[in-house]
Amino acid sequence: MSFITTLLVSAAVVPGTGVATSLETAVTALQQAQGQRAQRGPGGQAGGPNQAQQPAKPADFDSSVKDFKKKSGVLNAYVKDETLQFEIPPKLLGRDFLWVTNIKESPNGGYNGSAAGERVVRFEQRGDKVLLRLVDYTVTATGEGADAEVAVRQGNVMPVIAALDVKAKSKDGGLLVDVTRLYKTDVPELSARGSLGGGSMDASRTFLDKVNVFKSNVNVEVFATYVGAAQAAGGRRGGFGAVSGGPSNSAVISHSLVLLPEKPMMGRLYDSRVPLFSTGFQDFGISKLGVKEYSFVSRHRLEKKDPDAKMSDPVQPIIYYLGREIPKKWRESIRRGVEDWNVAFEAAGFTNAVKCLDAPTPEEDPNWSAEDANTNVIRWAALPIANALGPSTVDPRSGEVMSNHIIFWHDILKLQTEWYFVQASPNDPRSQNLPLPDDVMERCLEFVAAHEVGHTLGFVHNGKSSSTVPIRLLRDAKWTKENGTCPSIMDYARFNYVAQPGDGAALIPQVSIYDKFACMWAYTPIPFATNPWMEKATLDLWAARQVDEPMLRARNGFAGYDPTALSEALGDDAVEASRLGVLNLKRVMGYLEPATVRLGEEYDVLGDMYGAVGGQLRQYVGHVGALVGGIVETNYLGGRGKEQYTHVPKDQQRRAAKWIMDTVFETPTWYLPASITQKLGPSTVLTGVQSLQGQGVNTLLNSGRLARMLENEAVNGSNAYSVGQLMADVRGNVWRELFAPKVSVDVYRRSLQRAYVTALIAKLPQTSSDIRAYASGELHLAQEFLKKASLRAADAVTRAHLDDLNQVIQSAFDHPEPPPAPATNVVRLGIDDLVAPQDGDGCEFFSAPSWWKKH
């Protein structure tokens, strides 16, 4: 039989051909091979329940559990004071468990619900010991590759996490082991210390808090104390939830041990055209192309109650619980955001697929735990972090999402306020005074919740979606009411900054066109398929709709080189979208002061919102700058569509460069009203303009951008916007004052010229490309201009400036510096993760604790 995946990729499943039968045989062989590996002990020896060696003289079971409190469930637990014993039934030896660790209650600076690790483990008997072993599903072998399967096994012996003495054996054959040390000592594979800033666990200050046993999982909570991390790390450390304090940190750690399904859900193979989170594995089966890499997408197990019905409720809906700590004021808006996804699941044939419930009260269910690895929970963390996060726990054997634990940090309210005020308030008079009205904030939180829930359903950031919408539709009341601001709520589309007052357009993203398509692709059952490879032909046909339907296109994340895959951008024309966005920013500046200043209060809110306006303007510069030297990537797979990479047309690139020069090279006086700047500090005006000008210069002269332009010129010749043409355009703007009969350069333009010279000098060490030659040529030209212009200077300040720049350039030629170290990226805080700057263009934080910036 030929290799399973090669067979299915090259042939359709046609009844009567035998293809499906041979595929089923291969997959069955794969499952059997995995099962055989599951039973082998160290060195390949058998270690399953039927072949395990038993303790020579087991103790009496009843006496071993006397005075212990029994908790019955998937495996029985026996608790007495600070001792915990498990009774492991024979049928669970060799079965896979998921061991999930979370922080339930954290030290100062941490947050409740933070993930501390997950791994697949297995209990195996070996003589008078029970081994807890770590299982790895990233390597396998399929097809007729028996030799390959042996090689995979020999090269991937499962590590032993712990060897536990068998204390007694029950009458049903259950093995009693003391597991206290797995929870009360720092077992490296199970430790939470990385999420608590490091250090080591102090067993004398660590206690069992709670043990609950259920049908398919065991939850153990430990009050743990770690010592030494703060001294070693110098205080604060970590990223999200950086812990602070003295040399000791205490926390409540939740361990959830979940029995994975004996028969894994059938995985669905990853397709980059409809990107989802995925779990990868390497296949060392028989293939002429060597090792094959595959991934199963992350998705929940959804099965129709009526498999034959076009539309059906699921056997088990996806249920999310609102954590008990979520403020009552915002619970309903978050609930709506969760259940907004039901319309997308209808495209997959499911009704009522998603539900959102309140967590039971302690009186209703004293054993309910938000950290349970079988439960989907939305949490609210009391930290000054302007963010939200949607992580999932996944069965690595199939991609099945086992649980989700979404986090809202408290300052998500601040982030939504800044975004909505700066981007949308010109079209919403209710929001032209802060704080935002409750109904507006509720809609903002609904948007955030829907975005995060999308992650937990498997969907990644779609960096392509927002660019597929024509500008005219973003100003269309009917279209935006039906679709929001973007075809996918998983894009970073934010609020509608393109719409103008009077358009009546909707302002907030919603679950939309692409989300329904992606849900259809990921969750629609394919009844005839009995293994993942049998689905490929159908999934390919579905994904191929993107060729003719641009709004169904997607990209996994964002790319600075691609102007159609940018974070926080809207529309199919970045120049026009940004022009309209700037008009709205000017409107915001008109009411910024009365919206934020209160009698007898500090100017903190005014400063935050003024900075947010500048940050939004810098976003527009980045969006437009991506067109210059831009390459559009369209993910056509083999035989589907046309060229995958195309350069942005010459006229569009030149238009973009001109917009940047017109917008920030020319002093943006509208951003500098004295009534505001004089309230915010002595350096606000100059530093603000310098930041904008520096970003504009470095955007256009970015080395990666210039390299792409050189490549475009090599491929397309005179049809390309060349580096020489860009340099000439920029040069003409930067030095324009130098050709007047009397040369006078104001303080803002002097700053621009210094930024320009500095950017060119930084390229002189780049000896491996033509970029150095262009930079050197521009600097020599600049020296000629500066020398001649100095003789016609209208004032002493201008002359000193021109002479100084000339000396700076000469010094750079005389004393060349080594290539500079890469600059530390500064990022702008966004929903659910950190968004890297695009192609070196400027981004910034909206708000975050000071310790964040180093991360």
N, C-alpha and C positions, 0 to 999 in steps of 0.2 A: 504494500500500500504506500502511496506517495505521502509526503509530509502533509499534515492536515491543513495547515493554513495556506500552503501553496496551492493545494487542490481547490479550496473554496474560493480563493481570490481569482483563480483562473477559470473557474467554471460556475455556471449558475446551477441552482438546485432544481433539477428537472425531474418530475415524477417518472419512475421507471428506469432512471439511469444508474441507480445504485450509489450516487454520490452521497446522498443523505445518510444511507446506511453505513457507508465506510466512515463518514465523519462521526456518526454516533459511536461506532466501534472505537475510533481513535480517542474520542473524549472519554468514553468509558475506561479505556486503558490508562489514560492520564489520571483519572480519578482513582483507579485502583493502585497505580504507581504511587500517588500521593498518600493513599491510605497505607500502603506498605511501608513507606518512609516514616509515616506517623507512628508505626508500631515499633520501629527499630530503636534500640538504646544506643549508648555511646559505642562508637566503633562499628556500628551496623548490627549489633546484637539485638535480638528480639527483646522487646520490653513491654509488650501489650498485656492486657488483662488476662488473657488465657495462658500466657507463657511465663508470667512473672514468678520469680522465686518468692516464697512466703517466709515471714519471720520464723526462725527456728522455734522459739518459745514465746509466743505472744502472751502479753499479760491479759488478765481478765478484763473484758470490755466494761462490764458494769461498774467494777471498782475504779476503773480509769476515768469514768465520767461521773462518779459519785460527787454530789454537791455542786456539780456544774449545771448551769441553766441551759437547757436544750432549745435551739431554734431550728425548726425544720424547714426544708426547702430543697433547692437544687442539689445541695449537699448539706448535711446537718452540721451545725456549729454548736460548740459547747463552750460556755463562757463562765469563768469564775475569777472575780477580782480582775487582775491584770494578765490573765492567761486565756488564750483562745486556742481551741482545738477544732480541726475539721475532720469529719468522717467522710472519706471519699469512696463512693460506691464503685464497685468493679466496672460498671458500664461507662463510667466517666474517665477511667484511665485511658489515656491516649486521645481524649477528646480535646478540641481547641477551646480555650477561654480567652476572652479579651480582658486584660487587666488595665483599667483606666484610673488614673490618678488626677484629682483636682484639688484646688485650694478652696475649702468651704469658707473659712474665716482667715483673714490674712493679717500680717503685721502692718504697721503704718506704711502707707505708700503702695501696698499691694491691693488686690481686688478680689472679691468673692467670685467664685466660679472660674478662676483662671486655670487653664490646662497645665498639668505638670507631667504629662507623659501617658503613652498608651503602648501596649505591646501584646502580642499573642503568646500565650503560655500553654503548657500542657503538663499534666501530672502523669508520671510513669512509675511503675514499681520496678525496683531492682533489688532483689533479695529482701533484706529487712529494712530497706529504705524506700521512701517515695521521693523521686526526683521532680523538681519543678524546672522545666526546660523552656528555653526561649525558642520560638518557632519563626522561621523566615520563609515567606512565600514569594520572594522576589526572584527566585531561580527555580526552573522546572525543566522537564523534557517531555515532548509529546511525540506522537507518531510511532514508528517502529524502532525508535532509538533506545533499545534496551541498554546498550553499552553507554550511551549518553546519560541515561538515568542513573546508572551505577556511578559514573564520574561525578554527576551532580551531587549524589548522596555522599560520596567520599570527600568531596570538597566543601561540604556544607553541614558538618556535624553540628547539631543543635546544642548550644551552650547549656550547662547546668547552672541555674541560678541558685538553687539550694538543694541540699540533700537532707531530708527530714526522716528521723527515726520513726518506724512504725511501732506505736506504743501498744496497740491492741487491735483485735479484729472482731467486728460485730458478727452476729449470727447470720447476717445477710452477706457477709464477705467484705463489708466496708472497712477501710483502713483508717485507723485513728492516728492522726499526726498533730503535733504541737506546732502551730504556725505563728506563735506570738512574735518570734524574731523577724518574720517577714514584714511585720507592721511597726514594731517598736525599735528596730535597729535599722541602720542605714544600708540596706541591701542596694548596691549601685543600680541595678536594672529597674528597681521599683522606687527609687528615691525621688523625693520632691525638692531636694535641696537646690537644684538649679533654678526653680521658680521662687525660691526664698532667698536668693542672693548668695548661695553657697554655704560654706561651713560644714559642720558635722553634727549629727543628731546626738543629743545627750539623753541616753536611755533613762537616767535617773529623774529626768524632768519630762518624760514622755509617757502618755497614758492612753489606754483604750477608752474612748468616749462612748461609742455606740456600735452595736453589731445588729444588722437586720438581714434576714435570709428570705429570699423570695423564690418563685417558681423557677426562674432562670438566672438569678444573680444573687451575689452576696455583697452587701455594702458594709464596710468597716470604716468608722471615723476615728481618727487618732489625734489627740492633742499633743503636738510635737514641739520640741524646743531644739533649735539649732544654735550652735555657738561658734564664734570665731570669724564669721564671714565679714562683719562690718569692719573689724580691725584689718583684715587682710585686704579688703577692697577699698578701704578708706571712706566708709560711710555709704552714701547712696550708690546703687548699682542696678543693673537690669534695664529693660526697656519698658514695655507696658507693666505697670505695677512694680516699679523699682522700690525695693524695700529699704527703709532707713531705720536708724536706731543705734543702740549700743552693740556690744559684742554678742548679745543673745537676741534671737528672734523666735517667737512662738506663733503657731498657727494651728488651725484645725484642718487636717488633711483627710480627704475622702478617697478611699480605695473602692472601686466597684469591679468585682470579678464576675464577668458575664459569660455564660455558656453560649458559644456560637452555634448556629443551626448545624445539625448533623449533615444536612444536605445544603450546601451553599446556594444562595440565589444565583440564577444564571446571569453571568456578567454580560455587559454590553460593551463592545469594543469602541475605543476612543476614535473620534474623527475630528481632525483639526478644524474642519469647516463649521462644526457645531461644538465648540469647545466646552467641556465640563471638567471639573476636578477629576482626577483619575489616580488609580493605583497601578503602577507599572510592574512588569515582571519580564525576565529574560527566559527565552525558550532555547534550550540546547538540544532539541530534537534534531532529526535528520533533515537538513536543509542545505542545498548547494550554496546558499548565500551566507552560511555560517549562522551565528547566533541571531535569533529574531527577538525583537523587543515589541511587546504589546502592553496595552493598558486597558483596564476596565474602568468605565466612568462611574462616578459616585452618584448613586440615586437610591431613593427609598424603595422598599418592596411594596409594590401596589398590584393587587390582583382584583379583577372584577368579580363582584358577587354573581353576576350573570355573564359568563364569558362570551355568550353568543349575542349579547345586546350591543348595539352601537354605542349607547351611553348607559353607564351603570355606576352605582355607588361602589366603592372599594370594599373588599372584605374587612380591611382594617384601615381607617383613614390615618393620615399623618396628623398627630395631635401635638400641639405646642401648649405649654403651660406658662402663664404669666407668673414670674417669681413673686413671692409674698412682699418683697421689698420695693417693688415698682410703685412710684407715687400714684395714688388713686386718680389724680388729675389727668394722667396720661395713659391709663390702662386701655381705655376704649379705642384710642387712636392707634395704639400698637396692635391691638386685636384686629382692627380693620386692615392694617398693613399685612398681617399674616394671612387673613382670609381673602385678601385681594387676589391671591394666586389661584383661587378656584376657577376663575375664568380661563386661565391658561391650561389647567388640567382638563377642562372640557374639550380642548383640542386633542387631547390624548384619549378621549372616550370615557373620562371619569367625572362623575358628579359628586359634589361634597367631599372632595379628596382631602381638604385641609381644614382643620378645626383649631380654634384657640380657646382654651379654658383657663379659668383662674386656678391657681394651685390650691389644693385642699388645705383647709385650716388645720392647725395641730389637733384640734378636737375632732375634725372629720377623718384625719389619717395621721396619727402620730408618727408613723414610720415613713411617710413620704419624704423624699430627699431630692433637692434640686440637683445634686451631684450624681444622681443615679445614672449610670451609663445606658440605661434603657429608656430614659426620659428626655424629651425635647423641652428645654426650658429657656425662657428669656429673662435675663438678670439685669439689675440696675446697680451700678457700682458708684459709691460716693468718693470719686476722685476728680480732680480738676483736669480731666483729659477730654478734649473735644473730639470724641470718636465713638465708633461702634464697631463690633466685630462679630462675624458669623462663622465660627469653626464647627467642624463635624467630627464624629468618631466613625470610622469606616471599617467594615470587615475586609481585610486585605485579600481574601480569597476570591471575592466577587465584586467588590465595590459597593456593597450594600451599606447604606448609611444606617448606623445603629442608633445614634443619638446626636442631638445638636444642643449647644449651650451658647446662645447669643448673649452678648454683653453690650449694654448701653452704659457709657460713662456719663456722669452728670453734666459735664460741659458740652454734651451734644446739643443741649439747648442753646448754648452760646454760639456754637458753630452754625446752627440752622438760622439763628437770628442774623448773624453777619452775612451769610450767603443770601438769604431772602431779602434783607434790607438793601444790599448792594446790587443784586441782580434783578429783583422783581418789584421792589416797591414803587418805581415810577409808574407801573401799571396797576398798582393796588394802593389807592390812597389811604386805606385803613392802616397800612404798614409804614406810613411816612412819619410815624412817631413811635418811639420805643418806650416800653417793650412791645413786642408784637402782640396782637390780639390772640386770645386763647385759641380761637377757631383756626387761625393761620398756623400757630405752632402745632396744633393737632394734625393738620394736614402735612406739615413738615415731618413730624414723627411717624406718621403713617408711611410716608415715602421712605424714610430710613428703615423702618421695620420691614417693608416689602423688599427692599434691597438686600438686607441681611438674611431674610428668610430665603431669598433666591440663592444665596451662597449655600445655605444648608440643604437646599434641594439639589445641589450639585453644580450650579451655574457659576462660572467665573466672570470676571469683568469683561464685558464686551466692548473693546476699544474701538470698534468700527461703526457701531450702530448710529451714533448721533450724526455722523457725516453723510448719511444717506438721505437726509431730509432736506429738500429744497428750502431756501430761506422764505419763500412765499408761504409755505405751509406752516412755518413757525409763527407767522403772523395771521394765520387763518383760524378764526374762532371755532368753526365746525370741526376742522381736522384735529386741532389741539384738544378740544373737548373729548373727542373720541380716543385719541392716542397719546395725550400728554405731550411732553417736549421731545420725545425720542422713541424710536421703535423698541428700545429695551431699557427697562429699569435697572439693568445690570451694567449699563454704561455709566461713566461719570458725567452725565449730562447736566446735572444740577438744575437750576431754575432758568426760566425763559428770559434771558437778557436781550434777545433779538427783538421781541415784540415791542411795539411802540404804543404810547397812550392813544386810546381810541380804537386799537385793533380788536380789543375784546378777546384776545387769545388766552388760552389756559397757560398756567405758569409753572406747574409742578409735574415731574415725571410720574408715570404710572405703569403698571404691568401692561405690556402693549404687544405690538405685532410680532417682533422677534421672539419675545418671551413665550408666546403661544406656540410659535413654530418650534422653538427649542424644547418645550415641554412635550409637544407631540413627538419629536424625534427621540427624546430620551425615555419617555414613559409609555408610549403606545405599545401594547402587546403585539408580538408577531407570532401568531399561534403555531404556524408550521415549523418554526425553528426549535430544535431540541439542543442546540449548542450555540455559543456566541458567533462562530464563523458562518453559520447558516443564515444569520441576520444581515450579513455585510451587503449583499446585493440590494436588499430593500432599503437599508439605511443610506446607501450611496445614492439611490434614486431620490430619496427624500432630500438629502443634502444638496443635490444638484439643482434644486429649485433656485438656489442662490444666484445661478448664472443669469437668469432672466428676472429675478426679483431682488433688487439690491437691498431692500430693507430687511431681508433675511440673512444678510451677511454678518459675519462676526470675526473678531480677532481676540485671541487670548491675551488680554492686557493692552498696553499702549506702546507706541513706538515713535520716538522723536523724529526719525527720518521720514515717517509716513504722515503727511498732513491730514489723512483721513482716519487716523487712529490716535487721537490726542485726548488727554484727560481734560475734562471740564470745558470742552468745546461743543459748539452747536452749529448745525447747518452744513450745507455742501459748498459754502463759499466763505472761507475764513476772513477774507478782507471785508466783505460786506457785513458779515455777522459782527465783526469787531467794530466796524464803523458805527453800526447801530448800537452796539454795546457801549461805546464811548459816549454817544448821545445820551444814553440813560445814566451813565456815570455823572455827566455834567448836570443832569436833573437832580441826582442824589446830592451833589454838592450844594445845590440851591436850598435844600432844607436840612442839611446835615446838622448844623448847629442847633436849631430849635428842636430837632428830633432827639438830641442826645444830652443837652445841657439842662440841668435842674438847679434851681436856686439853692445856694449853700452847699453844693456837692462838688466833688473833684471832677476833673475833665477826663477821667479814665475811659468812659464810654465813647466820648468824642474822639479820643486818641485811637481807640480800637477800631472804630468805624472809619476814621480817616485812613488808617493803615489798611483796612479792608478794601477801600476804594483803590488805593495804590496797588494792592495785591491783585485786584481784578484787572486793572490796566496792564500789569505785567503779564497776566495770563493771556490777554489779547495779543501782546507783542510776541509771546511764545507761539501762539496759534498761527499768527500770520508768518512769523519767521520760518516755521516748518515748511512753508511752500518753497522757500528759496533753497535750492538743492534738494528738494523733496522727491521721494520715490514712493509711488502709490503701490501698495501690495494688495493684490486681490487673490485670495486663496483658491485658485482653480487647481483641482487635482488632475492627474493624467487623463487626457481626453475630454475634460470638462472645461469649456471656456477658452480664453485666449491667453495672452501673456500674463504672467503672474506679477511681474515688476515693470512699471512704466514710470519714466521721469515726468515731473510736472512740466507742462508746456512753458516755453520761454516767456510768453507775454504774461502769464500768471505769476511767474517768479519775479519778473521786473516790477509788476504792479505791487506785489507784496513788499519788495524792498523799498519802494517809494512810500508806501503807507507807513512803514516803520519810521522812515526818516521824517515824514511829514508830522507824525504823531508824537515822537519823543525826541528826535534830534532838534526839532523846533521846540522852544521852551513851552511846556503845557501850562500856561498862566492860569487856566481855569482851575487847576489843581492847587493853586498857591494863594488863595484868598487870605489877606492879612488877618481878617476877623477870626480865622481858624488857626492859622499857623502860629500866630503870636500867643495862642493859649497853650501850645503844645511843646514849647521848648525852644531854646535859642538856635538849634541846628536843624530844625525841621525842614526849612525851605531848601537849603543847599543840598543836604544829604538826600532828601527825597528826589530832587531832580537828578542829582548825580547817580542815584541808583537806577532810575529809569533810563538815563542816557547810557550808562555802563551796560545795562542789559541790552539795549538796542544795538550798540556797537558789537558786543560780544555775540549776540545772536547772529548778526549778519556775517561776522568774521569767524564764526565757530569753525575749528579745523575739520571736524567731521563733515560739516556742511560743504566746505571748500573741496574736500576730497571727493565728495559725491558729484560736485559740479565738474571737477576734472574728468571724472569717469563719464559723465553725461556728454561732455565735449568730445571725448575720445570716441564715443559711440555714435553721437548724433551730429557732430560737426557744427555747422553754422546754425542749425536748428536749436542748439542748446544755448541757455543763458550762461555765458562763460564766466570764469573767475575774473578775467580781465575786464569784462563789461561791468560786473558787480563792483570791482575795485574802482573803476572810473566813476560809477554812479555815486558811490559812497564818498570818494575823494571830492567830487564836485560839491557835495553838500557840506562836508566838514570844513573845507578851506575856503568857502565862498567869500568870506569877508576879506581875505588876503589879496583880492584882486581889485578892490575899490581904490580910488585915488587917495583917500585918507583911510587908513586901516584902523578900525576900532572893534575890539572883540569884548562883548560883555561877559560877566562872571559865569553865566550859564554856558555859553558857547566855549569859553575857555575850558570849562570842565569837560565838555564833549571832546574837544581836541586833545586834551590830555588822555582821556579814555581811549581814543582812537590810536594815538601813538603807543600807549602802553600795550594795547591789544596786538599791534603789529610787532613790537619788539619781542613779545612773548613767543612769536612764531619763528624767530631767528634760529633757535636751536633745532628746529625740525628739518634736519638735513636729508631726510629720506624721501622727500617729495618736492614738487614744484611750489609748494606753499611757501617755503622759505624764499624762493626767488621772487615771488610776487610781493611778499612782505618787504623784502630788502629793496625792491624797486620802488615801492610806494614810499618807503622811508627816505630814500635818496631824493625822490621828487619833492617830498615834504621839506627837506632841507633847503632845496632851491627856493621853494615858495616862501619859507620862513625868513631866509636871508634877505630876499628882495622886499618882502612886506615890512620887515623891521625898519627899513629905511623910510617907509611912508607911514609909520605908526603915528596915530593922532594923539596918543597920550602915553605917559611913562609906563603905566601898568600894562598896556598892550605890548609895548616894546619889550618889557621885561619878560612877559609871557612868551613871546615869540622867540626871543634869544634863549630862554631857558629850555624850551622844547627842542630847539636846534642842538643845544648841548646834551640834552638827554639822549637824543638819537645818536649823536657822535659817540657818546660814552658807550652806548650799546654796541656800536660797531668796533670800538677800540677794545672793549673788555666784555666779550661775549660770555653770557652766563650759561651754566649747564641747564639742561631741560628742567623746568620746575616740577616739583612733586605734584601729583594729582590733587586738586582742590577737594576739600571735604564737601560732600554733597549736603546742601541744605534743602529740606523738603517742606512741602506744604501739607499740613495735616488734613487728611481726608477721611471719608467714611470707610471704616473697616480695615484700613491698613495705611502704610506710608507710601506715598506716590513719589517715585523718583523724578527728579527734574528731567525735562525732555531735551535731549541733545545738548545739554549744557546751558539751556536757557534758564533764566532766573525764576525761582519759585520761593515761597516763604511759608512760614507757619502763620496760621491765624492765631491760635493760642495754644500753649502747652507749657507744662512745668519747665523750669530752666534746665533740669537735668536731662530733658528729652533730647536736646539738640545734639548731644554727642552720639546719639544713636541713629 
